[in-house]
Amino acid sequence: MAGDPTKANLWTDADVYVSFDLSAPLPVNIDEPFGPQWHLVGLLDGDEGFPEGRDEDTDDKYAWGGLLVKTSRNHFKLTKSFTALEDNETVRRLVWPGSTATKIKVPKPEKVKVAFEVREGEKKRRVITSLYAECSLDGDRGETETDLESATIAATIFPTSDGDLFDRQATPALASISVLPATLSVADGEIGALAATATYDDASTADVTADCSWSSSDPTKATVSSGFVTGVAVGAATVTASYGGQTDTCAVTVTA
């Protein structure tokens, strides 16, 4: 079966952050936590996930003979939902905007910033509203004897004037690794050093020499451990570094 399994995702944990301050700064990158202006929604229903709905009006234009020649699209609307399992201040403010600790008022949705974060081990992905969203209760609020109290909240995402809906942040994906030097000459019984550098899809790099799996095509000529090559006997061998499904090699020559 064709494909790249490293690009398949199974998100095992998630959070929703909300800021009622539209000027709240965004984290610089995926590894920076959200600041004090952002509030956690709390426990979420993982079975419900983050369903997304898209809606727009389309108008098909036909020529004589019934040939479709153009489709116009407008009134695009995007909603993204989540089900909160906690009754905390943030959830109550989303469900009953405008209410107070002692009064429940007719809800009037307010503009908020919303961030959706999913995680799988060390891998994370975020989408954060570029402009703002308006949140409302989607359906009935669950209050039963046998189930956890829950509230499904639908966030309607409003775009910027340029049509931007979200800012995206994600753990960089490994694109390749390179071993330097590409060729190495060591004397019999001596040690030479190799370095492995990982390049990610955001153009960032990292030294992964210590994290690679190293192997030699001919251990009777040269052995390798953690990037250190030891000459065993006169001859040649190919040393391979493997990391995250990527590989690169170095041609090793052992001299007398």
C-alpha positions as CSV (number, residue, x, y, z in Angstrom):
1,M,0.0,0.0,0.0
2,A,1.4,3.4,-1.0
3,G,1.6,6.3,1.4
4,D,3.6,7.7,4.3
5,P,2.5,6.4,7.7
6,T,4.5,9.1,9.4
7,K,2.0,11.6,8.1
8,A,-1.0,9.8,9.6
9,N,-2.3,11.3,12.9
10,L,-4.1,9.8,15.8
11,W,-4.7,12.6,18.2
12,T,-5.0,11.2,21.7
13,D,-5.4,14.4,23.8
14,A,-6.8,17.8,23.2
15,D,-7.6,21.2,24.7
16,V,-9.6,24.3,23.9
17,Y,-8.3,27.7,25.0
18,V,-10.5,30.8,25.0
19,S,-9.5,34.5,25.4
20,F,-12.1,37.2,26.0
21,D,-9.4,39.7,25.1
22,L,-9.2,40.0,21.3
23,S,-5.7,41.6,21.7
24,A,-4.3,38.7,23.6
25,P,-0.9,37.7,22.2
26,L,-0.6,34.4,20.5
27,P,2.2,31.9,21.5
28,V,5.2,32.4,19.3
29,N,5.4,28.8,18.3
30,I,3.9,25.4,19.2
31,D,6.3,24.9,22.1
32,E,5.3,28.1,23.9
33,P,2.4,27.9,26.3
34,F,-0.6,30.2,26.2
35,G,-0.4,33.3,28.3
36,P,-2.6,34.4,31.3
37,Q,-5.2,36.0,28.9
38,W,-6.1,32.5,27.7
39,H,-8.4,30.2,29.7
40,L,-8.8,26.4,29.4
41,V,-12.3,25.1,28.7
42,G,-11.3,22.0,30.7
43,L,-12.3,18.4,30.2
44,L,-13.6,17.7,26.7
45,D,-15.6,14.8,25.3
46,G,-13.1,12.9,23.2
47,D,-15.7,10.9,21.4
48,E,-17.2,14.1,20.0
49,G,-13.9,15.6,19.0
50,F,-13.8,18.9,17.1
51,P,-16.5,18.5,14.3
52,E,-16.2,21.2,11.6
53,G,-19.0,22.4,9.4
54,R,-18.7,24.5,6.3
55,D,-21.6,26.2,4.5
56,E,-21.8,28.5,1.5
57,D,-24.3,29.6,-1.1
58,T,-23.6,28.3,-4.7
59,D,-25.2,29.4,-7.9
60,D,-24.6,27.3,-11.0
61,K,-24.6,29.0,-14.4
62,Y,-25.5,26.9,-17.5
63,A,-25.2,27.6,-21.2
64,W,-27.7,26.4,-23.8
65,G,-27.7,22.7,-24.0
66,G,-27.4,22.4,-20.2
67,L,-23.6,22.8,-20.0
68,L,-22.3,24.0,-16.7
69,V,-20.0,26.9,-17.4
70,K,-19.5,28.7,-14.0
71,T,-20.3,28.3,-10.3
72,S,-20.4,31.4,-8.1
73,R,-19.8,31.0,-4.4
74,N,-20.5,33.4,-1.5
75,H,-21.7,33.6,2.1
76,F,-19.1,31.2,3.3
77,K,-19.5,30.1,7.0
78,L,-17.3,27.9,9.1
79,T,-18.2,26.5,12.5
80,K,-16.1,24.3,14.8
81,S,-17.6,22.6,17.8
82,F,-16.4,21.0,21.0
83,T,-18.2,19.4,24.0
84,A,-17.2,20.6,27.4
85,L,-17.6,18.3,30.4
86,E,-16.9,20.9,33.1
87,D,-19.1,23.5,34.7
88,N,-16.5,26.2,35.2
89,E,-16.5,30.0,34.7
90,T,-15.1,29.8,31.1
91,V,-17.8,27.3,30.0
92,R,-20.6,29.3,31.7
93,R,-19.5,32.5,30.0
94,L,-19.5,30.8,26.6
95,V,-22.9,29.2,27.2
96,W,-24.5,32.2,28.9
97,P,-22.6,35.3,27.6
98,G,-23.7,38.4,29.4
99,S,-24.8,36.6,32.5
100,T,-23.4,37.1,36.0
101,A,-22.7,34.9,39.0
102,T,-26.2,35.6,40.3
103,K,-28.3,36.3,37.1
104,I,-28.8,34.3,33.9
105,K,-29.6,36.6,31.1
106,V,-30.7,36.1,27.5
107,P,-27.4,35.2,25.8
108,K,-25.8,37.7,23.5
109,P,-22.7,36.1,22.0
110,E,-19.5,38.0,22.5
111,K,-16.4,38.1,20.3
112,V,-13.7,35.7,21.6
113,K,-10.4,34.2,20.4
114,V,-10.5,30.4,20.4
115,A,-7.6,28.0,20.0
116,F,-7.9,24.3,19.3
117,E,-4.9,22.1,20.3
118,V,-4.5,18.4,19.6
119,R,-1.6,16.2,20.8
120,E,-0.1,12.8,20.1
121,G,3.0,12.1,22.2
122,E,5.4,14.9,21.4
123,K,3.5,15.9,18.3
124,K,1.1,18.9,18.6
125,R,-1.1,21.0,16.3
126,R,-2.9,24.2,17.0
127,V,-5.4,26.4,15.1
128,I,-6.1,29.8,16.6
129,T,-8.8,32.2,15.3
130,S,-7.1,34.9,13.2
131,L,-9.9,37.4,13.9
132,Y,-12.5,36.2,16.4
133,A,-15.3,33.7,16.9
134,E,-18.8,33.8,18.4
135,C,-19.8,30.8,20.6
136,S,-23.2,29.5,21.3
137,L,-24.8,26.4,22.8
138,D,-25.4,23.8,20.0
139,G,-28.5,21.8,20.8
140,D,-29.5,20.9,24.4
141,R,-27.3,21.0,27.4
142,G,-26.9,17.4,28.8
143,E,-28.1,17.0,32.4
144,T,-29.1,13.4,33.2
145,E,-28.8,11.0,36.0
146,T,-26.5,8.6,34.2
147,D,-24.3,10.8,32.0
148,L,-21.8,13.5,32.7
149,E,-23.1,17.0,32.5
150,S,-22.0,18.4,29.1
151,A,-22.4,21.4,26.8
152,T,-21.7,21.3,23.1
153,I,-20.5,24.7,22.0
154,A,-20.4,25.8,18.4
155,A,-17.8,28.5,17.5
156,T,-18.7,30.5,14.4
157,I,-15.4,31.6,12.9
158,F,-15.2,35.1,11.4
159,P,-12.5,35.7,8.8
160,T,-10.2,38.7,8.5
161,S,-10.5,41.1,5.6
162,D,-8.0,39.0,3.7
163,G,-10.1,35.8,4.3
164,D,-7.9,34.4,7.0
165,L,-9.7,32.1,9.4
166,F,-7.0,30.5,11.5
167,D,-3.3,30.8,12.4
168,R,-1.7,27.4,12.4
169,Q,1.1,26.1,14.6
170,A,2.4,22.5,14.5
171,T,5.3,20.4,15.6
172,P,7.7,20.5,12.6
173,A,7.7,17.3,10.5
174,L,11.1,15.7,9.6
175,A,11.9,16.2,6.0
176,S,15.4,14.7,5.7
177,I,18.7,14.1,7.5
178,S,22.3,14.6,6.3
179,V,25.5,13.1,7.4
180,L,28.7,15.1,7.3
181,P,31.3,14.6,6.1
182,A,30.0,12.6,3.2
183,T,33.3,10.8,2.9
184,L,35.7,10.0,5.7
185,S,39.2,8.5,5.8
186,V,40.5,6.9,9.0
187,A,43.5,4.9,9.8
188,D,43.4,1.3,11.0
189,G,42.7,1.5,14.8
190,E,41.8,5.3,14.8
191,I,38.5,7.0,15.3
192,G,36.8,9.6,13.2
193,A,33.6,11.6,13.9
194,L,30.4,12.0,11.9
195,A,27.5,14.4,12.6
196,A,23.9,14.0,11.6
197,T,21.6,17.0,11.0
198,A,17.9,16.8,10.7
199,T,16.0,19.3,8.5
200,Y,12.3,19.9,9.1
201,D,9.5,21.1,6.9
202,D,9.7,24.6,8.5
203,A,13.3,24.9,7.4
204,S,14.6,24.5,11.0
205,T,17.4,22.1,11.7
206,A,18.7,20.1,14.7
207,D,21.7,18.0,15.6
208,V,20.4,14.4,15.9
209,T,23.8,12.6,15.9
210,A,23.2,11.1,19.4
211,D,19.6,10.1,18.4
212,C,20.4,8.3,15.2
213,S,20.7,4.6,14.7
214,W,24.1,4.0,13.1
215,S,25.2,0.9,11.1
216,S,28.2,-0.2,9.0
217,S,27.9,-2.2,5.8
218,D,31.1,-4.0,6.7
219,P,32.0,-4.1,10.4
220,T,35.2,-6.1,9.6
221,K,36.5,-2.9,8.0
222,A,34.9,-0.1,10.1
223,T,32.5,0.0,13.0
224,V,30.3,3.0,14.2
225,S,28.7,4.0,17.4
226,S,26.9,7.3,18.1
227,G,28.6,8.8,15.0
228,F,32.1,7.7,16.0
229,V,33.7,5.5,13.3
230,T,36.6,3.2,14.2
231,G,38.9,1.8,11.6
232,V,39.2,-2.0,11.9
233,A,41.1,-3.1,8.8
234,V,42.2,-1.6,5.5
235,G,39.3,-1.3,3.1
236,A,36.0,0.5,2.7
237,A,32.6,0.5,4.3
238,T,29.4,2.5,4.0
239,V,28.1,4.0,7.3
240,T,24.4,4.7,7.5
241,A,22.5,7.0,9.9
242,S,18.8,6.4,10.4
243,Y,16.4,8.8,12.2
244,G,12.6,9.2,12.0
245,G,12.3,7.1,8.8
246,Q,15.0,9.1,7.0
247,T,18.6,7.9,6.2
248,D,21.8,9.2,4.9
249,T,25.3,7.7,4.4
250,C,29.0,8.3,4.6
251,A,31.6,6.5,2.5
252,V,34.4,5.4,4.8
253,T,37.9,4.5,3.7
254,V,40.2,2.7,6.2
255,T,44.0,3.2,5.6
256,A,47.0,1.4,7.0
